[in-house]
């Protein structure tokens, strides 16, 4: 089985990654370089806590830069144009759990942008993957940690 390494992002999510990467490559690298320069001037690097802290911080920044660059290489921006009659990544879908009256609205996003507290669920989450491909009026079943839950699709935007 070939694993899909694609990272699905909204245009906003892509912009957020690009902005963080630019900030780290410029501002943060310069700040840490200045800290290192100051710490080196203090001498005796073996027992210099400022030097070791700055080197550790530099390592974290460089690791995050590599991670963000990898994300950008794998990024596929979600194109949410076209008919909204089928749930897909980027869709805003309103559902109701079968047997309940309360409506819930979710935006289906890539895993990197998922934030269930804001109604943004991943396309690979149990509910997100169950909703993918569904049409208005259709009932879908999601196998969640709490058990199988059925949702009826009310609206797709």
N, C-alpha and C positions, 0 to 999 in steps of 0.2 A: 504494500500500500504506500503510495506517495503522499507525503504530508504537504498540505498547502501552507506555505510559509508567508502568504500574503497578509499584510496588515491593512485592514479596511479602516479608512479614516474619513470623517466629514471634512469639508474644506476648512472649517474652524479648527478641527483637530490637527490638520496638517500645518496650519499657520502657527498654532501653539508650539508644536515641535520645532518648527523652523526658528521661531523667536527664542525659545529656550536654548537651542544650539548656538545661535548667534550671540546671545548673552554670555554663555559659557566660554565660547571661543575668544571673546573680546574682553569684556569687563572682568569676569571671574578669573581668567588666566592672568590678566594684568595685575589684579589684586593679589593673587597668590605669588606671582613673581616678585612683587614688591615686598611681601612678607618674607619670602626666601632670602632676598637680597639683604634685608635688615637682619635676619637671623644669622646669615653667614658672616656678616660684619662683627657679630658678637664673639666669634671665634669658637674653638672647641666644640665641634659639631656632635661629638659622641654623646655629650650630656646636655645638649641644647634643646630644651622642650619646645621652644618656638620653632626651631628648624624642623624637628620631627613632626610637629602638628601641621606645619605648612606643607611638608612633603606628603603627609597622609591626605591632606585636603587636595593637593595637586593630583594625587592618585585617584581620588573619588571623582574629581572633575573630568579627568581624562577617560575614566571608565564610562561616565555618563555621556561624554561626547561620542565615544565609540558606539554606545547603545543607541543614541539618537540618530547617528549616521546610518546605522543598520536599519533602524525603523524607516528612515526615509528611502533607503534602497528597496525595502519590501513594501512600501506604501502604495496603496491603490485608493485613489480618492473616489468616494461614493458618488455616483452620478444619479441623482434622484429625479431626473427629468423623465417624462414619459407617463403613460397611463398609470393611475394609482389603483388599479383594480386587483392587484396582487401584492401581498406583503413581501418586501425585499429589504435588503440592508439600506438604511436611510429612510424607510417608511415610518410615519407616525401612525400608530394603530390603536384604536380604542376597542376594548374588549370588556366583556362581563364574564365572570366565572359562572358556569352553569349552576343554577339553583340560587344565585344571589342577584340582587338588583344593582349593586354598586358597580359603576363603570371605572375602568382603569385605562390610562393612556400611556403607551410606551413608544419610545423611539428606538428602532433597531439599529444598533451601531456596532462597529468592530470592538473587539475585546479591550483594546487600549483605551477607548473612550467610555466604556461602560461605567455607569454610576446609578445603580438601582434607586438610590435615595432621590434622584432627580428624574426618575422614569426613563433612564437611558439603559437599555439592557443589551447585552452582547448577543450577536448572532449565533454564538456557540453555547449560550446558556440554555437550560432546558426549555424555558418559555420562549426565548427568542428563536431557537431552532424549530420549535413546534409551530410557531407562527409563520415562518418563512414559507412562501408559496401559497398561503391561505388567501381566500377571497372573502369579500363581504358576505355575511350570513353563515359562513362555514363554521363548524365546531371543530376545534383541534384539541388534542390530548397532549399534555406535557407531563413527563415523569420527573417530579421534583423531589427533593429530600423529604418533603412532607407527604409524599405519595402522588398518585396520578390526579391531575387537576384538568378539568375541561373548561375551555374558554370558547365563547362565541364571538366572532369578529363582527363588530358593529360598524366601524368606519375605518377607512384607510386613506391617509393623506400623503 
